[in-house]
Every structure is written in structure tokens, then in C-alpha cells.
């Protein structure tokens, strides 16, 4: 150890106050060798890093937890299968903090979900996958029986005769295709040359039209789709604007609106005249400057 930091990182550093009669460093520091993982060791529980053995559905939020996802699980012994211990793993789902309990099954050599989740069933059909079903253990035992083989031999021979012409034809087609590698390579390179030439011509035609992208060759489907598109003319645009103006305007005519305004002005005038008359009756009328000047001129004359 060249430095003190490296020595402390490897737990080889012994402080000056430590003496050999005090035991190990963990005992001297008052901690377990497994640190936080052993905080429930008095209950028979050890915190480990558990990896999900298969795809499951979470029982809390019904989300899928994929195979290989790791959890901080509480490991404890819950029983024995003969001399093999049965371990239980309790963990919290990251999606909804739902508790999941999984146990080992030594009899069938697999993991079993006890609560909190459900195993995702992933089955497939042999015919859809175009695969052959492997014989199970029971059928393997039957194949060793000569009477069982004799009973199914005729069916196997019949299937072989039915499949043989197809297999022979496929083999002949494959041999004919791959017999001459040079010819196949020549045909492929010729197709690539023609394709590059066509692309270059399309790009040149697009540049002549002032476009910066390549136009694909015209097709009947594109022509039919373009013929069905109808663009709005100036007449339809004006008609649409007029209809929108009519829908947004009031249902009453302009004459009725002007009449209403006239009635409103007449009412205001009547209110002004009534207030002037009331001022005259109570003696609070004050003549205007024009009336005062006119009365003063009459007195001088």
C-alpha cells in the first residue's frame, strides 16, 4: 500500500488507538461486516441483490417487470425440502412500491411467485412459428418401446412421402439459384447500376425545375389522387366570406338600428328640457353670456 487512502479503502488501516485484544476492525468500529445489508440479521433476514428470473405482471399497477430487473430483496429461510433450504425473497416494485414475494422451489428447480405478482405466460403455436415440437419425457420413454415405434412407423413413413417432393423441389430450386455465383453477382451489380442511373436522372430533372429534392416518377395512383383534389376558387372564397359576415351580423335591419338611436337622442333632449324648466320655476335659472349681453344693450339704448 503506497498511500494512506489506498490502505483505508482496502480496510487495512488500523488507527493508533486500536489494540489486537479489541478484535477486528468491524468489532472495534461497532459495525457488521455486511454494513446496511445486515440491519435485519437478528430477524434472520439478509438484504441481497435479487434478479427477476422471468417476466412478470405487477399486482399493484399491472405493469410488466422484465426478466433481469434487479431489486433490493429481503432473503430469509421459510422451510426445507429434504436437506435443501427454501428461501423467500421479499421486494418492493419500483413502479408502485407494491410488495412482491418469490420463493425457491427445489423440487421443480424454479422460482414460484407467492404473492404480489403474476408470471407472464409466453406461449406460441408450433405451426405459426414453423417449428417442430420436441418430444416430452413421456414420449421419449415411449420411443424406446419397440411396439410403440411399430404402431407409429406407418404414419411417419406417410408423412415422409408427403413432404419429400416439396423438399426435393426446394432443394433443386436452391441449387439452381446458387449454382453460378458469378452470374448472380453480375445480375445484382447490373440492377444496382440501373438504379443509380435512374436516381441520377431524376435528380438532374429536379434540379432543372429548381427543386432541391428528387421527384419520384409519376404513377397512376398519384394522378388519380391529384384529380380528386379540388382547390377553392375566388368565387367560393368570396361566397364563404359573405356567409360568415351574414352569420356574424345582427338579425335586425340598419333602419331599425337608426330609429332606435333617434329615440334615444330624443329622450336625452326631453330630459335636458325638463331640467331647464325646473330651474326656471325655482328661480335658479342663470342666463347665458349671450343673453346677458343682449339685455345690457337694450338698457343702454
Rosetta silent file (secondary structure, phi, psi, omega in degrees, C-alpha in Angstrom):
SEQUENCE: XXXXXXXXXXXXXXXXXXXXXXXXXXXXXXXXXXXXXXXXXXXXXXXXXXXXXXXXXXXXXXXXXXXXXXXXXXXXXXXXXXXXXXXXXXXXXXXXXXXXXXXXXXXXXXXXXXXXXXXXXXXXXXXXXXXXXXXXXXXXXXXXXXXXXXXXXXXXXXXXXXXXXXXXXXXXXXXXXXXXXXXXXXXXXXXXXXXXXXXXXXXXXXXXXXXXXXXXXXXXXXXXXXXXXXXXXXXXXXXXXXXXXXXXXXXXXXXXXXXXXXXXXXXXXXXXXXXXXXXXXXXXXXXXXXXXXXXXXXXXX
SCORE:     score description
SCORE:     0.000 S_00000001
   1 L     0.000  117.440 -174.679    0.000    0.000    0.000 S_00000001
   2 L   -84.859  -31.488 -175.885    1.643    3.164   -1.199 S_00000001
   3 L  -126.032  162.075  178.401   -0.773    5.715    0.283 S_00000001
   4 H   -69.229  -35.528  179.597   -2.917    6.019    3.357 S_00000001
   5 H   -63.158  -41.592  178.870   -6.053    6.485    1.242 S_00000001
   6 H   -65.787  -37.410  179.155   -5.470    3.176   -0.531 S_00000001
   7 H   -66.379  -40.675  179.984   -4.916    1.430    2.774 S_00000001
   8 H   -70.555  -33.741  178.309   -8.150    2.809    4.224 S_00000001
   9 H   -65.078  -31.966  179.446  -10.066    1.882    1.059 S_00000001
  10 L   -92.233    6.934  179.693   -8.959   -1.741    1.500 S_00000001
  11 L    61.743   28.994  176.229   -9.764   -1.712    5.237 S_00000001
  12 L  -100.526    4.265 -178.757   -6.124   -2.368    6.078 S_00000001
  13 L   -90.369  124.511  177.733   -5.739    0.818    8.058 S_00000001
  14 L  -110.555  121.340 -178.858   -5.607    0.340   11.840 S_00000001
  15 L   -67.901  162.497 -177.299   -5.916    3.518   13.900 S_00000001
  16 L   -63.739  -29.921 -177.773   -3.396    4.201   16.669 S_00000001
  17 L   -78.859   -4.026 -179.732   -5.970    3.600   19.435 S_00000001
  18 L   -83.727  141.383  175.981   -6.659    0.029   18.215 S_00000001
  19 L  -127.752  151.736 -176.918   -5.063   -2.912   20.018 S_00000001
  20 H   -59.383  -28.868 -178.981   -5.099   -6.590   18.970 S_00000001
  21 H   -72.769   -8.656  178.212   -7.106   -7.615   22.022 S_00000001
  22 H   -84.764   -2.705  177.002  -10.022   -5.465   20.772 S_00000001
  23 L    89.547 -154.807 -177.005  -10.697   -7.848   17.891 S_00000001
  24 L   -75.782  172.019  178.338  -11.333   -6.994   14.262 S_00000001
  25 H   -66.857  -36.141  178.520  -11.846   -3.524   12.845 S_00000001
  26 H   -64.004  -42.224  177.546  -15.591   -4.137   12.411 S_00000001
  27 H   -67.343  -37.159  179.370  -15.901   -5.055   16.074 S_00000001
  28 H   -65.584  -37.845  179.679  -13.746   -2.074   17.032 S_00000001
  29 H   -85.999   -4.644  179.075  -15.994    0.290   14.989 S_00000001
  30 L    70.861   39.710 -178.455  -19.179   -1.382   16.262 S_00000001
  31 L  -139.991  160.024  178.308  -20.487   -2.447   12.851 S_00000001
  32 L   -85.161  156.410 -179.211  -21.187   -5.643   10.916 S_00000001
  33 L   -65.296  -27.875 -179.990  -19.019   -6.712    8.011 S_00000001
  34 L   -90.902    1.969  176.102  -22.052   -6.504    5.686 S_00000001
  35 H    55.439 -125.933 -174.912  -22.952   -2.989    6.900 S_00000001
  36 H   -66.310  -22.486  179.832  -26.514   -1.972    5.932 S_00000001
  37 H   -67.481  -21.642 -176.678  -27.262   -5.349    4.403 S_00000001
  38 H  -104.855   22.325 -177.131  -27.197   -6.926    7.875 S_00000001
  39 L   -70.430  -20.638  177.003  -29.507   -4.450    9.632 S_00000001
  40 L  -114.407   25.888 -177.284  -32.209   -7.169    9.997 S_00000001
  41 H   -67.548  -26.671  177.407  -29.880  -10.067   10.591 S_00000001
  42 H   -67.799  -19.726  176.579  -31.250  -10.560   14.111 S_00000001
  43 H   -95.265    4.133 -177.909  -34.607  -11.427   12.459 S_00000001
  44 L    79.794   21.211 -177.868  -32.972  -13.918   10.102 S_00000001
  45 L  -115.710  131.973  176.709  -33.251  -11.525    7.145 S_00000001
  46 E  -120.716  131.886  178.627  -30.361  -10.589    4.860 S_00000001
  47 E   -82.932  121.026 -179.296  -30.611   -7.809    2.255 S_00000001
  48 E  -128.085  173.054  175.161  -29.362   -9.091   -1.104 S_00000001
  49 E   -99.083  107.320 -175.420  -29.475   -8.038   -4.751 S_00000001
  50 E  -101.565  137.583  179.788  -32.195  -10.188   -6.362 S_00000001
  51 E  -111.061  128.822 -176.073  -32.594  -10.537  -10.130 S_00000001
  52 L   -62.829  126.208 -174.557  -36.027  -11.269  -11.581 S_00000001
  53 L   -77.623  -21.594 -179.756  -35.947  -14.800  -13.089 S_00000001
  54 L  -156.570  171.867  179.576  -38.708  -14.231  -15.698 S_00000001
  55 L   -71.658  135.568 -178.663  -41.158  -11.615  -16.959 S_00000001
  56 E  -134.795  163.030  172.550  -43.969  -10.863  -14.506 S_00000001
  57 E  -105.949  127.409  179.690  -47.033   -8.611  -14.188 S_00000001
  58 E   -68.359  135.536 -179.992  -47.075   -6.368  -11.117 S_00000001
  59 L   -78.594  -12.779 -179.770  -50.096   -6.972   -8.899 S_00000001
  60 L   -87.755  -50.537 -176.320  -50.309   -3.321   -7.844 S_00000001
  61 L  -119.173    4.011  177.790  -50.350   -1.369  -11.116 S_00000001
  62 L    61.810   28.061  176.160  -50.433   -4.237  -13.655 S_00000001
  63 L   -90.586  152.809  179.999  -47.152   -3.081  -15.224 S_00000001
  64 E   -86.079  132.464  174.257  -44.730   -5.565  -16.723 S_00000001
  65 E  -109.469  119.333 -170.771  -41.433   -6.152  -14.918 S_00000001
  66 L   -78.391  160.546  177.076  -38.921   -7.632  -17.308 S_00000001
  67 L   -66.850  134.399  179.374  -36.611  -10.538  -16.714 S_00000001
  68 L    97.785   -7.915  177.056  -33.254   -9.459  -15.281 S_00000001
  69 L   -69.024  135.680 -174.635  -34.502   -6.381  -13.398 S_00000001
  70 E  -102.543  147.259 -178.965  -32.722   -6.168  -10.033 S_00000001
  71 E  -135.573  154.524  168.364  -34.208   -5.416   -6.630 S_00000001
  72 E   -86.573  102.795 -171.676  -33.002   -4.984   -3.068 S_00000001
  73 E  -111.024  150.810  175.028  -34.767   -8.021   -1.595 S_00000001
  74 E   -92.500  116.156 -176.740  -35.051   -9.413    1.927 S_00000001
  75 E  -101.231  129.372  177.063  -33.858  -13.000    1.898 S_00000001
  76 E  -150.601  156.100  179.527  -34.947  -15.411    4.640 S_00000001
  77 E   -86.741  131.788 -178.894  -35.421  -19.141    5.091 S_00000001
  78 E  -119.237   -1.586  179.857  -39.049  -20.318    5.204 S_00000001
  79 E   171.091 -171.045  179.606  -38.655  -24.109    5.118 S_00000001
  80 E  -138.804  145.168  169.459  -36.770  -27.145    3.869 S_00000001
  81 E  -116.252   98.135 -167.837  -37.158  -29.617    1.061 S_00000001
  82 L    58.013 -116.452 -179.657  -35.331  -32.606    2.498 S_00000001
  83 L   -98.927    2.105 -179.307  -31.901  -31.117    3.171 S_00000001
  84 E   -93.994  133.521 -179.829  -32.292  -28.171    0.776 S_00000001
  85 E   -78.987  145.001  174.695  -33.377  -24.839    2.223 S_00000001
  86 E  -102.949  119.743 -176.250  -36.352  -22.958    0.789 S_00000001
  87 E  -103.870  143.737  176.266  -35.598  -19.240    0.522 S_00000001
  88 E  -115.176  138.602 -178.756  -38.111  -16.417    0.341 S_00000001
  89 E  -122.825  118.748 -179.966  -37.375  -13.069   -1.341 S_00000001
  90 E  -113.096  128.224 -175.882  -39.487  -10.023   -0.465 S_00000001
  91 E  -144.639  166.272  178.218  -39.063   -6.851   -2.512 S_00000001
  92 E  -108.194  131.057  177.178  -40.840   -3.604   -3.458 S_00000001
  93 L   -69.892  137.735 -178.487  -41.850   -2.899   -7.058 S_00000001
  94 L   -71.621  -23.353 -175.788  -40.275    0.278   -8.395 S_00000001
  95 L   -77.528  -37.665 -176.508  -43.432    1.276  -10.305 S_00000001
  96 L  -141.707   10.255  179.506  -45.889    1.396   -7.381 S_00000001
  97 L    59.826   30.419  177.503  -43.991    0.177   -4.281 S_00000001
  98 L   -82.818  141.428 -176.499  -46.146   -2.957   -4.207 S_00000001
  99 E   -81.937  130.755  179.642  -44.725   -5.871   -2.212 S_00000001
 100 E  -121.528  133.031 -179.906  -43.738   -8.976   -4.208 S_00000001
 101 E  -121.087  125.507  179.385  -42.834  -12.300   -2.589 S_00000001
 102 E  -128.508  139.008  178.784  -40.997  -15.032   -4.519 S_00000001
 103 E  -123.659  157.696  174.397  -39.792  -18.386   -3.191 S_00000001
 104 E   -83.555  147.970  177.187  -37.483  -21.087   -4.456 S_00000001
 105 E  -123.149   88.736 -176.862  -38.914  -24.477   -5.444 S_00000001
 106 L   -62.485  -26.620 -177.942  -36.116  -27.060   -5.084 S_00000001
 107 L   -65.366  -44.685 -178.279  -38.411  -29.885   -6.197 S_00000001
 108 L  -102.217    3.403  178.269  -39.013  -28.395   -9.672 S_00000001
 109 L    55.895   53.508  179.284  -35.796  -26.318   -9.772 S_00000001
 110 E  -155.593  175.193  177.109  -37.560  -23.000  -10.348 S_00000001
 111 E  -100.424  143.405 -178.369  -38.878  -19.827   -8.673 S_00000001
 112 E  -123.234  133.167  176.582  -42.521  -19.551   -7.587 S_00000001
 113 E   -82.789  122.446 -179.867  -44.453  -16.298   -7.074 S_00000001
 114 E   -88.490  -47.398 -178.418  -46.221  -16.385   -3.717 S_00000001
 115 E  -159.057  159.751  173.311  -47.978  -13.001   -3.741 S_00000001
 116 L    87.886   -3.937 -178.470  -47.925   -9.533   -5.292 S_00000001
 117 E  -161.932  173.931  179.371  -47.360  -10.508   -8.934 S_00000001
 118 E  -142.786  135.323 -178.264  -48.242  -12.923  -11.692 S_00000001
 119 E   -70.007  137.607  177.818  -45.943  -14.673  -14.141 S_00000001
 120 L   -78.151  122.067 -179.080  -46.292  -13.585  -17.752 S_00000001
 121 L   -84.279  121.445 -179.114  -47.347  -16.542  -19.877 S_00000001
 122 L  -122.896   92.451  179.813  -45.389  -16.626  -23.121 S_00000001
 123 L  -116.223  160.235  178.352  -46.612  -19.452  -25.329 S_00000001
 124 L  -146.508  157.767  179.502  -46.547  -19.902  -29.081 S_00000001
 125 L   -91.128  133.933 -178.611  -48.036  -22.222  -31.638 S_00000001
 126 H   -64.593  -34.678 -178.773  -45.624  -24.607  -33.337 S_00000001
 127 H   -71.808  -39.834  178.149  -47.428  -24.295  -36.669 S_00000001
 128 H   -66.341  -38.778  179.512  -47.382  -20.468  -36.591 S_00000001
 129 H   -80.960   -6.017 -179.638  -43.695  -20.453  -35.650 S_00000001
 130 L    54.849   48.152  178.100  -42.991  -23.133  -38.294 S_00000001
 131 L  -127.559  166.725  178.751  -41.054  -25.227  -35.801 S_00000001
 132 L   -99.739  138.712  179.175  -41.193  -28.820  -34.666 S_00000001
 133 L   -79.423  126.096  178.590  -42.418  -29.725  -31.213 S_00000001
 134 L   -74.361  142.679 -179.874  -39.769  -31.567  -29.228 S_00000001
 135 L   -68.941  141.253  177.938  -40.947  -34.761  -27.562 S_00000001
 136 L   -79.752  178.681 -176.029  -41.581  -34.587  -23.843 S_00000001
 137 H   -61.747  -37.588 -179.197  -40.146  -37.013  -21.336 S_00000001
 138 H   -65.356  -41.734  179.475  -43.127  -39.359  -21.577 S_00000001
 139 H   -68.758  -34.816  176.447  -42.863  -39.596  -25.370 S_00000001
 140 H   -61.070  -37.905  176.959  -39.125  -40.147  -25.138 S_00000001
 141 H   -67.985  -34.877  178.826  -39.813  -43.147  -22.918 S_00000001
 142 H   -69.828  -32.423 -179.857  -42.382  -44.456  -25.387 S_00000001
 143 H   -63.361  -25.982  177.399  -39.933  -44.167  -28.284 S_00000001
 144 L   -76.093  -10.972  178.898  -37.743  -46.730  -26.600 S_00000001
 145 L   -85.585  122.392 -177.650  -40.669  -49.197  -26.727 S_00000001
 146 H   -64.162  -35.719 -179.912  -40.490  -51.259  -29.984 S_00000001
 147 H   -66.737  -37.261  177.572  -44.289  -51.823  -30.103 S_00000001
 148 H   -65.572  -40.462  178.442  -44.914  -48.054  -29.869 S_00000001
 149 H   -66.393  -37.581 -179.492  -42.453  -47.414  -32.715 S_00000001
 150 H   -67.122  -36.052  179.297  -44.109  -50.109  -34.828 S_00000001
 151 H   -67.498  -35.291 -176.292  -47.568  -48.560  -34.336 S_00000001
 152 H   -99.463    3.343 -177.374  -46.392  -45.094  -35.430 S_00000001
 153 H   -69.425  -39.310 -178.397  -43.970  -46.202  -38.125 S_00000001
 154 H   -65.115  -40.576  178.054  -46.590  -46.201  -40.884 S_00000001
 155 H   -64.791  -38.450  178.527  -47.680  -42.649  -40.049 S_00000001
 156 H   -66.089  -39.441  179.037  -44.077  -41.473  -40.068 S_00000001
 157 H   -66.929  -37.757  179.217  -43.445  -43.084  -43.464 S_00000001
 158 H   -64.946  -44.095  177.757  -46.612  -41.473  -44.859 S_00000001
 159 H   -63.004  -36.732  179.644  -45.552  -38.022  -43.635 S_00000001
 160 H   -65.041  -41.354 -179.934  -42.116  -38.553  -45.148 S_00000001
 161 H   -67.655  -35.588  178.989  -43.574  -39.397  -48.575 S_00000001
 162 H   -69.623  -36.488 -176.884  -45.831  -36.344  -48.485 S_00000001
 163 H   -87.195  -16.511 -175.234  -43.008  -33.981  -47.547 S_00000001
 164 H   -65.142  -45.176  178.836  -40.350  -35.487  -49.777 S_00000001
 165 H   -60.148  -40.004  179.650  -41.476  -33.938  -53.125 S_00000001
 166 H   -65.165  -42.825 -179.989  -41.652  -30.489  -51.594 S_00000001
 167 H   -66.026  -40.065  179.541  -38.228  -30.831  -50.008 S_00000001
 168 H   -65.960  -41.443  179.564  -36.701  -32.153  -53.226 S_00000001
 169 H   -64.373  -42.422  178.126  -38.218  -29.297  -55.257 S_00000001
 170 H   -64.225  -37.666  178.990  -36.942  -26.709  -52.793 S_00000001
 171 H   -67.148  -38.557  178.474  -33.503  -28.251  -52.851 S_00000001
 172 H   -66.760  -42.655  178.386  -33.416  -28.181  -56.653 S_00000001
 173 H   -62.357  -41.213  179.392  -34.517  -24.533  -56.762 S_00000001
 174 H   -65.348  -40.958  178.754  -31.851  -23.624  -54.211 S_00000001
 175 H   -65.852  -38.332 -179.202  -29.156  -25.478  -56.157 S_00000001
 176 H   -69.058  -35.014 -179.667  -30.194  -23.802  -59.414 S_00000001
 177 H   -69.727  -41.373 -172.247  -30.114  -20.360  -57.868 S_00000001
 178 L  -104.581   17.405 -179.749  -26.736  -20.674  -56.233 S_00000001
 179 L   -71.653  -41.222 -177.076  -25.009  -22.849  -58.821 S_00000001
 180 L  -114.711   99.871 -179.447  -23.301  -19.930  -60.599 S_00000001
 181 H   -68.373  -34.805 -178.683  -22.107  -17.298  -58.134 S_00000001
 182 H   -64.569  -41.851  179.655  -20.566  -15.140  -60.860 S_00000001
 183 H   -65.699  -41.438  178.175  -23.870  -14.852  -62.755 S_00000001
 184 H   -62.241  -43.014  178.735  -25.758  -13.922  -59.598 S_00000001
 185 H   -64.599  -37.842  179.956  -23.191  -11.246  -58.766 S_00000001
 186 H   -65.848  -42.774  179.214  -23.356   -9.917  -62.328 S_00000001
 187 H   -65.480  -41.385 -179.673  -27.140   -9.610  -62.252 S_00000001
 188 H   -64.991  -43.140  179.667  -27.073   -7.884  -58.882 S_00000001
 189 H   -67.182  -33.924  177.420  -24.435   -5.349  -59.949 S_00000001
 190 H   -65.627  -40.603  177.765  -26.383   -4.642  -63.156 S_00000001
 191 H   -63.824  -40.904  179.872  -29.512   -3.878  -61.113 S_00000001
 192 H   -65.934  -39.612  177.823  -27.557   -1.537  -58.864 S_00000001
 193 H   -62.381  -45.722 -179.827  -26.060    0.311  -61.867 S_00000001
 194 H   -63.015  -38.357  179.250  -29.505    0.811  -63.434 S_00000001
 195 H   -65.871  -44.937  177.881  -30.885    2.032  -60.119 S_00000001
 196 H   -62.144  -39.991  179.599  -28.060    4.557  -59.649 S_00000001
 197 H   -64.301  -42.270  179.513  -28.516    5.782  -63.236 S_00000001
 198 H   -65.526  -40.030  178.788  -32.264    6.275  -62.733 S_00000001
 199 H   -64.574  -40.970  178.852  -31.700    8.168  -59.474 S_00000001
 200 H   -64.178  -39.810  177.905  -29.149   10.455  -61.140 S_00000001
 201 H   -64.980  -41.223  179.093  -31.588   11.235  -63.985 S_00000001
 202 H   -65.867  -39.051  177.711  -34.384   12.048  -61.530 S_00000001
 203 H   -66.253  -39.184  178.203  -32.096   14.352  -59.536 S_00000001
 204 H   -64.949  -41.163  178.456  -30.991   16.154  -62.724 S_00000001
 205 H   -64.744  -36.224  178.848  -34.613   16.656  -63.782 S_00000001
 206 H   -69.024  -38.684  178.403  -35.464   18.043  -60.344 S_00000001
 207 H   -65.573  -33.584  177.152  -32.541   20.498  -60.461 S_00000001
 208 H   -65.215  -31.171  178.627  -33.746   21.759  -63.842 S_00000001
 209 L   -83.310   -1.543  179.397  -37.110   22.536  -62.254 S_00000001
 210 L    83.396   22.329 -179.683  -35.372   24.459  -59.447 S_00000001
 211 L  -104.180  147.778  179.879  -36.023   21.847  -56.761 S_00000001
 212 L   -99.958   10.812  179.032  -33.514   20.684  -54.164 S_00000001
 213 L  -135.039  160.366 -175.113  -35.031   17.229  -53.737 S_00000001
 214 L   -86.073  129.936  176.228  -35.573   14.278  -56.026 S_00000001
 215 L   -88.599  134.815  177.034  -39.024   13.751  -57.538 S_00000001
 216 L   -75.784  156.070  179.217  -40.268   10.189  -57.811 S_00000001
 217 L   -63.957  148.146 -178.492  -41.583    9.004  -61.189 S_00000001
 218 L   -67.282  150.406  179.190  -45.327    9.649  -61.759 S_00000001
 219 L  -134.203  161.144 -179.273  -47.779    6.865  -61.053 S_00000001
 220 H   -66.418  -36.411 -179.897  -51.447    6.245  -61.848 S_00000001
 221 H   -64.914  -41.329  178.181  -52.402    6.253  -58.169 S_00000001
 222 H   -66.181  -38.839  178.732  -50.851    9.703  -57.658 S_00000001
 223 H   -63.449  -42.534  179.343  -52.590   11.031  -60.783 S_00000001
 224 H   -66.504  -39.719  178.968  -55.975    9.748  -59.609 S_00000001
 225 H   -66.605  -38.313  179.141  -55.458   11.199  -56.113 S_00000001
 226 H   -68.528  -33.740 -179.980  -54.439   14.581  -57.561 S_00000001
 227 H   -69.368  -24.586  179.874  -57.506   14.675  -59.826 S_00000001
 228 L   -82.387  -10.738  179.992  -59.774   14.250  -56.803 S_00000001
 229 L   -80.914  129.466  179.164  -58.309   17.326  -55.064 S_00000001
 230 L  -117.883  121.256  179.678  -60.423   20.473  -55.557 S_00000001
 231 L   -91.354  145.334 -178.639  -58.884   23.844  -54.809 S_00000001
 232 L   -73.340  129.497  178.698  -61.046   26.750  -53.655 S_00000001
 233 L   -87.903  177.018 -179.795  -61.614   29.439  -56.340 S_00000001
 234 H   -67.123  -33.953  179.143  -62.053   33.192  -55.804 S_00000001
 235 H   -63.565  -46.626 -179.687  -65.820   32.846  -56.185 S_00000001
 236 H   -66.245  -35.043  179.078  -66.028   30.228  -53.411 S_00000001
 237 H   -65.223  -45.029  177.765  -63.742   32.323  -51.195 S_00000001
 238 H   -64.401  -39.202  178.698  -65.952   35.433  -51.590 S_00000001
 239 H   -63.208  -41.231  179.362  -69.068   33.354  -51.011 S_00000001
 240 H   -65.342  -42.327  178.670  -67.611   31.925  -47.821 S_00000001
 241 H   -64.060  -41.356  179.417  -66.629   35.381  -46.511 S_00000001
 242 H   -64.846  -40.101  178.327  -70.096   36.806  -47.244 S_00000001
 243 H   -64.987  -40.102  177.720  -71.789   33.911  -45.464 S_00000001
 244 H   -64.471  -38.635  178.155  -69.528   34.377  -42.457 S_00000001
 245 H   -65.928  -39.779  178.826  -70.359   38.140  -42.424 S_00000001
 246 H   -66.175  -41.392 -179.328  -74.084   37.408  -42.605 S_00000001
 247 H   -67.734  -31.276 -179.224  -73.881   34.845  -39.789 S_00000001
 248 H   -84.800  -16.245 -177.847  -71.958   37.255  -37.546 S_00000001
 249 L   -82.309  167.768 -179.264  -74.260   40.278  -38.165 S_00000001
 250 L   -76.103  156.817  179.971  -77.464   41.086  -36.261 S_00000001
 251 L   -80.506  -13.647  179.361  -80.844   39.854  -37.437 S_00000001
 252 L   -85.932  150.719 -177.912  -82.288   43.406  -37.205 S_00000001
 253 L   -78.300  168.164 -179.411  -82.040   45.798  -40.178 S_00000001
 254 H   -70.494  -31.305 -179.951  -79.990   49.015  -40.238 S_00000001
 255 H   -64.611  -40.497  179.013  -83.173   51.207  -40.372 S_00000001
 256 H   -66.396  -33.708  178.605  -84.394   49.789  -37.094 S_00000001
 257 H   -67.210  -44.119  178.799  -80.998   50.478  -35.562 S_00000001
 258 H   -65.773  -36.140  177.091  -81.002   54.127  -36.704 S_00000001
 259 H   -63.080  -40.372  178.940  -84.589   54.525  -35.418 S_00000001
 260 H   -63.962  -40.027  178.614  -83.549   53.237  -32.014 S_00000001
 261 H   -63.955  -40.019  178.733  -80.694   55.749  -31.920 S_00000001
 262 H   -62.408  -41.409  177.870  -83.112   58.585  -32.818 S_00000001
 263 H   -63.086  -38.346  179.947  -85.446   57.575  -29.965 S_00000001
 264 H   -65.919  -42.037  177.432  -82.515   57.540  -27.586 S_00000001
 265 H   -65.897  -38.518  178.633  -81.410   61.079  -28.628 S_00000001
 266 H   -63.938  -39.231  177.341  -84.964   62.366  -28.338 S_00000001
 267 H   -63.388  -40.556  177.559  -85.208   61.025  -24.802 S_00000001
 268 H   -62.842  -40.239  179.635  -81.978   62.765  -23.841 S_00000001
 269 H   -63.850  -42.255  179.379  -83.304   66.088  -25.260 S_00000001
 270 H   -61.759  -38.543  178.019  -86.549   65.761  -23.281 S_00000001
 271 H   -64.555  -39.350  179.602  -84.567   65.190  -20.080 S_00000001
 272 H   -66.630  -42.514  179.558  -82.471   68.344  -20.760 S_00000001
 273 H   -65.385  -38.878 -179.907  -85.581   70.478  -21.443 S_00000001
 274 H   -66.188  -38.963  179.210  -87.290   69.190  -18.310 S_00000001
 275 H   -68.122  -36.809  177.693  -84.302   70.078  -16.145 S_00000001
 276 H   -66.216  -39.683  179.101  -84.162   73.611  -17.686 S_00000001
 277 H   -65.781  -39.929  178.802  -87.862   74.187  -16.973 S_00000001
 278 H   -64.755  -34.379  177.416  -87.477   73.096  -13.361 S_00000001
 279 H   -66.863  -36.909  177.865  -84.623   75.587  -12.945 S_00000001
 280 H   -66.314  -39.480 -178.090  -86.829   78.422  -14.202 S_00000001
 281 H   -67.207  -38.350 -177.959  -89.635   77.546  -11.765 S_00000001
 282 L   -86.983   -1.325  179.450  -87.393   77.528   -8.716 S_00000001
 283 L    78.777   16.283 -179.313  -85.559   80.717   -9.797 S_00000001
 284 L   -97.162   16.419 -177.669  -82.271   79.035  -10.266 S_00000001
 285 L   -80.149  133.421  177.552  -82.024   79.901  -13.936 S_00000001
 286 L  -117.746  116.875 -178.851  -78.855   81.643  -14.939 S_00000001
 287 L   -67.447  156.014 -179.324  -78.874   83.288  -18.403 S_00000001
 288 L   -77.076  172.234 -178.595  -76.044   82.635  -20.723 S_00000001
 289 H   -63.623  -34.101  179.819  -73.398   85.196  -21.642 S_00000001
 290 H   -68.512  -40.764  179.244  -75.155   85.936  -24.953 S_00000001
 291 H   -67.712  -37.460 -179.429  -78.463   86.642  -23.182 S_00000001
 292 H   -66.463  -40.382  179.705  -76.741   88.932  -20.625 S_00000001
 293 H   -67.053  -34.778 -179.154  -75.020   90.949  -23.337 S_00000001
 294 H   -69.907  -41.111 -179.674  -78.300   91.353  -25.241 S_00000001
 295 H   -68.162  -37.981  178.416  -80.195   92.594  -22.146 S_00000001
 296 H   -64.655  -33.965  179.694  -77.431   95.121  -21.256 S_00000001
 297 H   -69.391  -36.269  179.162  -77.574   96.596  -24.787 S_00000001
 298 H   -67.813  -39.442 -179.701  -81.323   97.199  -24.532 S_00000001
 299 H   -64.276  -38.968 -179.566  -80.937   99.095  -21.209 S_00000001
 300 H   -65.168  -35.892 -178.905  -78.245  101.423  -22.688 S_00000001
 301 L   -72.975    0.000    0.000  -80.464  102.301  -25.584 S_00000001
